[in-house]
Amino acid sequence: MIQTRTFLLFTFVFFVFCFVIVFGQTTSPETNCTIKTNTTCEECLMIVSCLWCISSQKCIDYPVKSILPSHSVCALSEARWGVCWMNFQTLIITISVIAGVIIIAIFVCCFCCCKCENIGSKRSDERMERQTHLRKFRQEERKAEMRQRHEEMRLKYGLKKDNQYSRFENS
């Protein structure tokens, strides 16, 4: 259970970190992307808020209001953000697949933890039930032994009568 909580906490921190990196930084006047227009892709992408368009060889401000850049700004297959060797379309697909796998892994871990806890409780319930039956069986054996001893004592001292209600008949 502690491992699951640690994993969930790590995953949450990772997603918050990624979100802050992707959407948290804004452009400031000193990091204007249009200054880097006539440079290389690597120089343009040194500024996190810039987007490089291969077809037009322009460095433009990333359109943060519309999460994905529109086709009029630059086609997704021609856009580069973060790294020059991967186009934006591939980056989006890769991040989506990784996020999907992580979410499925979280659900599987949660399901397995819940299932394992239930299996463990079923095992302990079965063990407790066996112990209860064993205790009842021993208690019945002790009761039978006590009855046998009492019966032997009644026979030994002549207290046993054929009819238990005979003393009520005499009075």
C-alpha beads as a LAMMPS data file, in Angstrom:
LAMMPS data file: protein, C-alpha beads

171 atoms
170 bonds

1 atom types
1 bond types

-500.0 500.0 xlo xhi
-500.0 500.0 ylo yhi
-500.0 500.0 zlo zhi

Masses

1 110.0

Atoms # bond

1 1 1 0.000 0.000 0.000
2 1 1 2.891 2.362 0.807
3 1 1 4.498 1.556 -2.528
4 1 1 1.273 2.453 -4.333
5 1 1 1.010 5.759 -2.485
6 1 1 4.641 6.549 -3.277
7 1 1 4.115 5.681 -6.932
8 1 1 0.970 7.826 -7.124
9 1 1 2.734 10.729 -5.426
10 1 1 5.706 10.425 -7.800
11 1 1 3.377 10.309 -10.812
12 1 1 1.463 13.372 -9.596
13 1 1 4.672 15.329 -9.029
14 1 1 5.936 14.278 -12.466
15 1 1 2.753 15.482 -14.190
16 1 1 2.787 18.772 -12.278
17 1 1 6.439 19.247 -13.233
18 1 1 5.681 18.536 -16.909
19 1 1 2.669 20.857 -16.833
20 1 1 4.735 23.678 -15.347
21 1 1 7.445 23.178 -17.945
22 1 1 5.026 23.094 -20.864
23 1 1 2.478 25.716 -19.878
24 1 1 4.013 27.609 -16.982
25 1 1 6.603 29.686 -18.766
26 1 1 5.516 32.793 -20.583
27 1 1 7.376 34.977 -22.991
28 1 1 8.933 38.121 -21.677
29 1 1 10.159 41.125 -23.689
30 1 1 13.780 39.990 -23.417
31 1 1 13.018 36.505 -24.826
32 1 1 11.236 37.564 -27.971
33 1 1 11.270 34.663 -30.420
34 1 1 11.156 36.796 -33.536
35 1 1 14.742 37.915 -32.808
36 1 1 15.861 34.311 -33.447
37 1 1 14.075 34.050 -36.837
38 1 1 17.188 34.113 -39.016
39 1 1 19.126 31.664 -36.839
40 1 1 19.105 27.865 -36.506
41 1 1 16.532 25.604 -34.918
42 1 1 18.812 24.898 -31.945
43 1 1 19.250 28.593 -31.160
44 1 1 15.525 29.226 -31.490
45 1 1 14.590 26.366 -29.161
46 1 1 16.987 27.522 -26.458
47 1 1 14.081 29.715 -25.441
48 1 1 11.408 27.388 -24.081
49 1 1 8.520 29.548 -25.274
50 1 1 9.615 29.480 -28.939
51 1 1 8.431 27.284 -31.781
52 1 1 10.543 26.615 -34.882
53 1 1 8.813 26.149 -38.231
54 1 1 10.999 24.238 -40.704
55 1 1 9.044 25.157 -43.851
56 1 1 9.318 28.923 -43.267
57 1 1 12.598 28.817 -41.253
58 1 1 11.000 31.125 -38.674
59 1 1 11.193 31.222 -34.920
60 1 1 7.802 32.217 -33.548
61 1 1 6.203 32.590 -30.121
62 1 1 4.416 29.437 -29.063
63 1 1 0.640 30.081 -29.175
64 1 1 -0.118 29.225 -25.547
65 1 1 -3.766 30.246 -25.740
66 1 1 -4.581 27.531 -28.273
67 1 1 -2.572 24.650 -26.766
68 1 1 -1.722 23.331 -30.265
69 1 1 -0.394 25.709 -32.921
70 1 1 -2.892 26.273 -35.723
71 1 1 -2.095 25.157 -39.260
72 1 1 -1.903 28.807 -40.364
73 1 1 1.008 29.381 -37.966
74 1 1 2.867 26.185 -38.907
75 1 1 1.859 22.627 -39.802
76 1 1 2.298 20.159 -36.931
77 1 1 4.579 17.970 -39.011
78 1 1 6.822 20.999 -39.732
79 1 1 6.808 22.479 -36.220
80 1 1 9.605 21.820 -33.736
81 1 1 9.336 22.505 -30.041
82 1 1 11.724 21.417 -27.334
83 1 1 14.024 19.437 -29.633
84 1 1 14.859 19.920 -33.310
85 1 1 15.004 16.244 -34.254
86 1 1 11.334 15.487 -33.402
87 1 1 8.379 17.175 -35.038
88 1 1 5.519 18.447 -32.914
89 1 1 3.056 15.858 -34.213
90 1 1 5.320 12.988 -33.148
91 1 1 5.938 14.698 -29.813
92 1 1 2.208 14.954 -29.128
93 1 1 1.607 11.319 -30.068
94 1 1 4.542 10.135 -27.955
95 1 1 3.473 12.124 -24.892
96 1 1 -0.121 10.911 -25.307
97 1 1 0.959 7.273 -25.505
98 1 1 3.254 7.619 -22.489
99 1 1 0.518 9.373 -20.496
100 1 1 -1.969 6.649 -21.482
101 1 1 0.421 3.897 -20.428
102 1 1 1.065 5.634 -17.099
103 1 1 -2.658 6.052 -16.443
104 1 1 -3.330 2.397 -17.301
105 1 1 -0.418 1.354 -15.066
106 1 1 -1.871 3.390 -12.189
107 1 1 -5.275 1.740 -12.626
108 1 1 -3.681 -1.720 -12.822
109 1 1 -1.635 -1.046 -9.678
110 1 1 -4.697 0.207 -7.810
111 1 1 -6.739 -2.796 -8.961
112 1 1 -3.993 -5.239 -8.000
113 1 1 -3.507 -3.642 -4.593
114 1 1 -7.241 -3.771 -3.858
115 1 1 -7.483 -7.332 -5.134
116 1 1 -4.432 -8.433 -3.111
117 1 1 -5.875 -6.861 0.029
118 1 1 -9.154 -8.720 -0.517
119 1 1 -7.308 -11.992 -1.118
120 1 1 -5.319 -11.448 2.052
121 1 1 -8.458 -10.765 4.055
122 1 1 -10.135 -13.852 2.581
123 1 1 -7.144 -15.918 3.638
124 1 1 -7.187 -14.478 7.151
125 1 1 -10.970 -14.971 7.333
126 1 1 -10.561 -18.615 6.363
127 1 1 -7.799 -19.059 8.935
128 1 1 -9.917 -17.442 11.648
129 1 1 -12.877 -19.634 10.709
130 1 1 -10.725 -22.781 10.928
131 1 1 -9.459 -21.705 14.337
132 1 1 -13.018 -21.011 15.513
133 1 1 -14.169 -24.456 14.383
134 1 1 -11.162 -26.037 16.085
135 1 1 -11.940 -24.195 19.345
136 1 1 -15.595 -25.259 19.211
137 1 1 -14.566 -28.857 18.565
138 1 1 -12.185 -28.843 21.552
139 1 1 -14.825 -27.225 23.740
140 1 1 -17.350 -29.929 22.801
141 1 1 -14.729 -32.593 23.609
142 1 1 -14.133 -31.018 27.041
143 1 1 -17.882 -30.862 27.705
144 1 1 -18.247 -34.523 26.782
145 1 1 -15.336 -35.459 29.080
146 1 1 -16.890 -33.461 31.946
147 1 1 -20.265 -35.158 31.422
148 1 1 -18.538 -38.543 31.390
149 1 1 -16.693 -37.787 34.640
150 1 1 -19.877 -36.522 36.317
151 1 1 -21.713 -39.646 35.179
152 1 1 -18.935 -41.858 36.606
153 1 1 -19.094 -40.000 39.933
154 1 1 -22.880 -40.394 40.106
155 1 1 -22.519 -44.121 39.442
156 1 1 -19.722 -44.424 42.014
157 1 1 -21.736 -42.767 44.785
158 1 1 -25.090 -44.205 43.767
159 1 1 -26.680 -40.913 42.860
160 1 1 -27.930 -42.077 39.536
161 1 1 -31.608 -42.873 39.317
162 1 1 -33.496 -44.372 36.469
163 1 1 -36.047 -41.597 36.368
164 1 1 -34.810 -38.069 36.901
165 1 1 -38.257 -36.886 37.999
166 1 1 -38.798 -39.591 40.622
167 1 1 -38.058 -37.327 43.606
168 1 1 -40.916 -35.054 42.523
169 1 1 -43.305 -37.987 42.503
170 1 1 -42.520 -38.955 46.121
171 1 1 -43.438 -35.623 47.635

Bonds

1 1 1 2
2 1 2 3
3 1 3 4
4 1 4 5
5 1 5 6
6 1 6 7
7 1 7 8
8 1 8 9
9 1 9 10
10 1 10 11
11 1 11 12
12 1 12 13
13 1 13 14
14 1 14 15
15 1 15 16
16 1 16 17
17 1 17 18
18 1 18 19
19 1 19 20
20 1 20 21
21 1 21 22
22 1 22 23
23 1 23 24
24 1 24 25
25 1 25 26
26 1 26 27
27 1 27 28
28 1 28 29
29 1 29 30
30 1 30 31
31 1 31 32
32 1 32 33
33 1 33 34
34 1 34 35
35 1 35 36
36 1 36 37
37 1 37 38
38 1 38 39
39 1 39 40
40 1 40 41
41 1 41 42
42 1 42 43
43 1 43 44
44 1 44 45
45 1 45 46
46 1 46 47
47 1 47 48
48 1 48 49
49 1 49 50
50 1 50 51
51 1 51 52
52 1 52 53
53 1 53 54
54 1 54 55
55 1 55 56
56 1 56 57
57 1 57 58
58 1 58 59
59 1 59 60
60 1 60 61
61 1 61 62
62 1 62 63
63 1 63 64
64 1 64 65
65 1 65 66
66 1 66 67
67 1 67 68
68 1 68 69
69 1 69 70
70 1 70 71
71 1 71 72
72 1 72 73
73 1 73 74
74 1 74 75
75 1 75 76
76 1 76 77
77 1 77 78
78 1 78 79
79 1 79 80
80 1 80 81
81 1 81 82
82 1 82 83
83 1 83 84
84 1 84 85
85 1 85 86
86 1 86 87
87 1 87 88
88 1 88 89
89 1 89 90
90 1 90 91
91 1 91 92
92 1 92 93
93 1 93 94
94 1 94 95
95 1 95 96
96 1 96 97
97 1 97 98
98 1 98 99
99 1 99 100
100 1 100 101
101 1 101 102
102 1 102 103
103 1 103 104
104 1 104 105
105 1 105 106
106 1 106 107
107 1 107 108
108 1 108 109
109 1 109 110
110 1 110 111
111 1 111 112
112 1 112 113
113 1 113 114
114 1 114 115
115 1 115 116
116 1 116 117
117 1 117 118
118 1 118 119
119 1 119 120
120 1 120 121
121 1 121 122
122 1 122 123
123 1 123 124
124 1 124 125
125 1 125 126
126 1 126 127
127 1 127 128
128 1 128 129
129 1 129 130
130 1 130 131
131 1 131 132
132 1 132 133
133 1 133 134
134 1 134 135
135 1 135 136
136 1 136 137
137 1 137 138
138 1 138 139
139 1 139 140
140 1 140 141
141 1 141 142
142 1 142 143
143 1 143 144
144 1 144 145
145 1 145 146
146 1 146 147
147 1 147 148
148 1 148 149
149 1 149 150
150 1 150 151
151 1 151 152
152 1 152 153
153 1 153 154
154 1 154 155
155 1 155 156
156 1 156 157
157 1 157 158
158 1 158 159
159 1 159 160
160 1 160 161
161 1 161 162
162 1 162 163
163 1 163 164
164 1 164 165
165 1 165 166
166 1 166 167
167 1 167 168
168 1 168 169
169 1 169 170
170 1 170 171
